[in-house]
Amino acid sequence: MEVVIVPDAKAGGELIAEAIATLVRRKPEALLGVATGSTPLPVYEALARTVRGGGVDVSRARICQLDEYVGLPAGHPESYRSVVLREVVEPLGLGEDAFMGPDGSAEDVQAACEAYDRALSEAGGVDLQLLGIGTDGHIGFNEPCSSLASRTRIKTLTQQTREDNARFFDSLEEVPHHVITQGIGTILEARHLVLLATGEGKADAVAQSVEGPVSALVPASALQLHPHATVVVDEAAASKLKLADYFRATYAAKPEWQGL
């Protein structure tokens, strides 16, 4: 696992956007896994600027969803399908045909989970999966004590996660109780995992995930098992890391040819 400490969210977004652009230059049809929420917005904004400036051609790239609420119609403004189309797909100049996601409004939700897991594999697998992290250490919607071998499935959200996400809805009561999420085992199959965390509120979760034991209690700690995982954090989110100085030194000495 590589830990990169950046000055702020904007710097983190630019760093990750350039890593994505580099991947797409090398593999134009790359399958890019995206996360929702406010944390990854600087990544999408920076990548869109690069595309508009002619720095990379993403016309053959594909975008896939990490998770989706259960019960919200596809056109609901806070369904993750709508969010990804609005914040990622459209700004990159892509059409809906470049997008893959699970059907959160399906009658048979379990079948929809299995179909999406299968679709990711049939698409050749995710080349780069962008992740956020919850204050309790969850990734995707794999809440604490999720199996580290789990596949795409339905999950019940904790009260804390529903409260964290209530800012996107008119009230807490409108936040769904269930979601479809890629499982930890599914996430770990991506070729490159990039977790972005910003703000002091994520500092404890980052420290436990990076420096603590691998544990289902802290789902993001599973990134320690991945051969190519990168954790990008701003100074505030890095504030609880015991090895922060070491991480700064190793990144400063990293050969440029290695990339992110």
Buried (B, 14 or more C-beta within 10 A) or exposed (E): BBBBBBEEBBBBBBBBBBBBBBBBEEBEEBBBBBBBBEBBBBBBBBBBBBBEEEEBEBBEBBBBBBBBBBEBEBEBEBBBBBBBBEBBBEBBEBEEEBBBBBBBBBEEBEEBBBBBBEBBEEEEEBBBBBBBBBBBBBBBBBBBEBBBEBBBBBBEBBEBBBEBBBEBBEEEEEBBEBBBBBBBBBBBBBBBBBBBBBBEEBBBBBBBBBBBEEBBBBBBBBBBEBEBBBBBBBBBBBBBBEBBEEBBEEBEEEEEEEEB
